[in-house]
Amino acid sequence: MSVEAAMETPFINREISWLEFNQRVLNEALREDLPLLDRLKFLAITDSNLDEFFQVRLGGLHTIHHNAPEFSDQHGESIAEQITAIEMRTRRFAKHQAKLIRKDLLPHLKEAGLGRLKIKELSEEQYQWAESYFANSVCPLLTPMALEGINSRELVPSLCICVALRILSTDSSQSRVVIIPLPPGTPRIIRLEEEGFLLLEDLIGHFCATIFPEESPTEVTNFRLTRNTDIPANEDCTEDFATEIRQVVDDRSQSFPVRLQLSKDNQLSQEIISLLQIEIPRVHLTKGPLALTDFFELSLADGFAHLRSSPQAGSSSPHLDEDHPIIETLRDRDIVLAHPYQHYGPVLRFIREAADDPHVLAIKQVLYRTAKDSQIVDSLIRAAKSGKQVTALVELKARFDEVHNLDRAEELRRAGAQVIYGVKGLKTHAKIALVIRQEGDTLRRYVHIGTGNYNEVTSKFYTDISILTSRPDVGNDAALFFNAVTGQTRFAGFQTLIPAPTQMRDKILEFIEFEILQAEKGNKARIRAKMNSLEDREIITALYRAADAGVEILLNVRGICCLVPRENIRVVSIVDQYLEHMRILSFHHEGAKKVFITSADWMKRNLSKRVELMLPVLDEKCRKTLVKILKASFRDNQNASLILPDGTSERITPAEGESPFRMQAYLSEFFSRKAEAADQQRTLQLEPHLPKNLL
C-alpha cells in the first residue's frame, strides 16, 4: 500500500486510543453502584497501566523525537505534536484520578473503617505505636542520599516514591537537599488493625528527624521519577544474550526521565526539578497520593469482603475427571477450556501428569510470562531430572519479566533441560506445549494451545482460551514449530497451525477477502472477532473494504482500536472484573463457519515481529463453545462500551424493554451449569467396584 493511500485511510492514533481504553477502566472506578474496593482496584489498575504507558510508549516517542525531531507519521502528525497531545490528555486523566481518590474513595473508605490516617490524626496510643514501628521496622532500612551536582539524577530509582527533605544545620544557616527512597519490600500501606492505614511516606516524613542528629528537616515533599524502558537488546553484537538482557535491565535504571510526579508545589519541589534536570513539560503535580497502583493491595484487604464483589469460583470441565488422566481423555476428543470461568488446573495437570508419566519421552513448551513460583516450570524441572527430553523456549524479551525468566531458565538448564532464549529478531509470543508419549510401537503427540500465558496466577483474573488435543495434524505441526525455533529452520510444511510472522496476516486477509466476495455476490457475509488490540493497517484497510462491500463486521476490542467504526462495522469494548484477554476469530465462510483461537492481536508487532500461532478449531463442540462466547461478547449492555468514530467511547445501556445482560456473569453461570449437569450425569452412572486380578 502506498504512503498516499495510507494517508487517506481513516486511522485513530494508537496512543490516544490506548488512553481512551484506560479512561474506560477509570469509568469503572467512578461507578457508585460498584462495591467500594472494586472501585479502588480499578483506580489502581489505571495507574499501573499509566506507568507502563509512560515507560514504554511515551519513552519510545521521546527517543524518536530526540533522534529524528522532524519525523512525522503516515498521517503527517509530527512526533512533537503527538507528545504534546498525549501529555495534555494524561494530565487531565491524572487530575480525574486525584479527584476520585481524594474526594470520593478515601472519604468513603474512612467511613467504612479503612481510611487514610494522617500523623496529626493519630491518638496518643496510635502515635506511640507508629513511632515504635518506624524505629524498629523502617528506620534501619532507610538510605538517605544528598542531592548535589550534575549526578543527582543517577541516585533516584525509577517508579519509587522518594521523600525529599531540606535539612538545616542547627549551628549554621546552610541547608542541603536529601532524599529518602521508600525501601523496597517494606509495605507502603501500614494497617492499624481495623482503624485505617498510614502511608509509609507520611511515617518517614514525620519521624525522619532522628536520622539527622544536630540537624533539622525544614521542608518536605514527595516525588516519583518515571524512566524510559524502551531500550532494545542488541541481538546482533552479542555472544551471550542472557548477559545482554541483564545489561538492558540495568540500563533502564539510568535511562532518561519521562515523568516527574510531585506531591507539593513548594520551593523544595522547584529545587528537585532543577537538581534532577527535568524539563517542565515532564513535571506532573498531583494533589492525591502518588503511585495509586499500590492501592491494589488495599483493595484486597482482609476483613472487608463486604466492600468487594464476591469472587466467582471457576467450574470444572464436564469432560475431565480428576481420577482419569487427561491424556486418556484426549485420545477420544478435544477439550476447550474458558478461563477463569473454568479452572486452569487441567493445564497444570496436563504438564504435571506428563512429567510423571513413564511413557512420556519428551515435553516441549514456550514460556513467555510465568508465575513467580510456577508449577509448570517445577513440573518441567522434575521431568528433566527424571531423564525426559525437555525443551523450553524461555522468552527473555518479555518486558519487565526478563530477570524472572532468566532465573527460571537457569533452573531449567541446571536440571538438564534444553533451553532456548527466544528467536533472534523476534519475540516468541505463541502459547504452546507439546507432549510426546510412547504408546506401543508408535509415538503419539498431545498438544496444548492457548490465548494466554502459562501463568496460574493471572489465569484467575484474565479471560483466556485453552485447547487440548491429540489430533495428529496439530501434533505434527507442533513438532514442526519447535523444530523450526530450535533448529533455525523455516516455518514450512504446516497443515493446520498458522504461524506469524510468515503466514498469519496473509491468511487473515484471505479470509476477509472471501467474505468480501460473498457479499459482492449477495450472499451472507460476516466477521466476528474478539481481541485485545487492533492496529495493523493492512487488516484495517481490508476491513474497511469488507464493510463497504456489505460484510457485517462485529469486533470486540478491549484496548487499542485504531480502526474508525463506520457503517457495517460495530466495535465494542468490555471492562469488567476479569481482564478480557481471549482472542477468538470467526468467519461465516458460506455457512462453514471458520473459527480460530490465536495468541496474536491484529497489530503490526504481533503479525510482523513476533512468533505467534493461530489454531483452526475443528471439533464441533469446541467450536460451538467459542461461538457462544463470541455472541455473548456482543450482547453485553452492562459493562460494554461502544467505540465511536472519533476514538472515544460511550457506555452501552439496555434499550427500552431489553433485559440487562452482563457477559462475564452469563459465562460464569453457563459454565457452572455445564459442570453441574456433568456431575449429575456421573451420579446416575452405576460403576461397580471390581476385585483386582490376583497374581
Sequence and secondary structure as in RCSB ss.txt:
>XXXX:A:sequence
MSVEAAMETPFINREISWLEFNQRVLNEALREDLPLLDRLKFLAITDSNLDEFFQVRLGGLHTIHHNAPEFSDQH
GESIAEQITAIEMRTRRFAKHQAKLIRKDLLPHLKEAGLGRLKIKELSEEQYQWAESYFANSVCPLLTPMALEGI
NSRELVPSLCICVALRILSTDSSQSRVVIIPLPPGTPRIIRLEEEGFLLLEDLIGHFCATIFPEESPTEVTNFRL
TRNTDIPANEDCTEDFATEIRQVVDDRSQSFPVRLQLSKDNQLSQEIISLLQIEIPRVHLTKGPLALTDFFELSL
ADGFAHLRSSPQAGSSSPHLDEDHPIIETLRDRDIVLAHPYQHYGPVLRFIREAADDPHVLAIKQVLYRTAKDSQ
IVDSLIRAAKSGKQVTALVELKARFDEVHNLDRAEELRRAGAQVIYGVKGLKTHAKIALVIRQEGDTLRRYVHIG
TGNYNEVTSKFYTDISILTSRPDVGNDAALFFNAVTGQTRFAGFQTLIPAPTQMRDKILEFIEFEILQAEKGNKA
RIRAKMNSLEDREIITALYRAADAGVEILLNVRGICCLVPRENIRVVSIVDQYLEHMRILSFHHEGAKKVFITSA
DWMKRNLSKRVELMLPVLDEKCRKTLVKILKASFRDNQNASLILPDGTSERITPAEGESPFRMQAYLSEFFSRKA
EAADQQRTLQLEPHLPKNLL
>XXXX:A:secstr
  HHHHHHS    HHHHHHHHHHHHHHHHT TTS HHHHHHHHHHHHHHHHHIIIIIIHHHHHHHHH TT B TT
S BHHHHHHHHHHHHHHHHHHHHHIIIIIIHHHHHHTT  B  GGG  HHHHHHHHHHIIIIIGGG   EEE ST
TGGGGS BT EEEEEEEEETTSS EEEEEEE  TTS SEEE TTS EEEHHHHHHHHGGGGSTTEEEEEEEEEEE
EE       SSS S HHHHHHHHHHHHTTS EEEEEES  SHHHHHHHHHTT  GGGEEE SS S GGGHHHHHT
 TT GGGS      B  TT  TTS HHHHHTT  EEEEETTB SHHHHHHHHHHHH TTEEEEEEEESS  TT H
HHHHHHHHHHTT EEEEEE TTSTT HHHHHHHHHHHHHHT EEE  BTTBEE   EEEEEEEETTEEEEEEEEE
SS S TTGGGTEEEEEEEE  HHHHHHHHHHHHHHHHT  S   SS EEETTTHHHHHHHHHHHHHHHHHTT   
EEEEEES B  HHHHHHHHHHHHHT EEEEEESS B S   TTEEEEEE SSSEE   EEEE GGGT EEEEES 
 BSHHHHHSEEEEEEE   HHHHHHHHHHHHHHTT  SSEEEE TTS EEE    TT     HHHHHHHHHHHHH
HHHHHHHHHS          
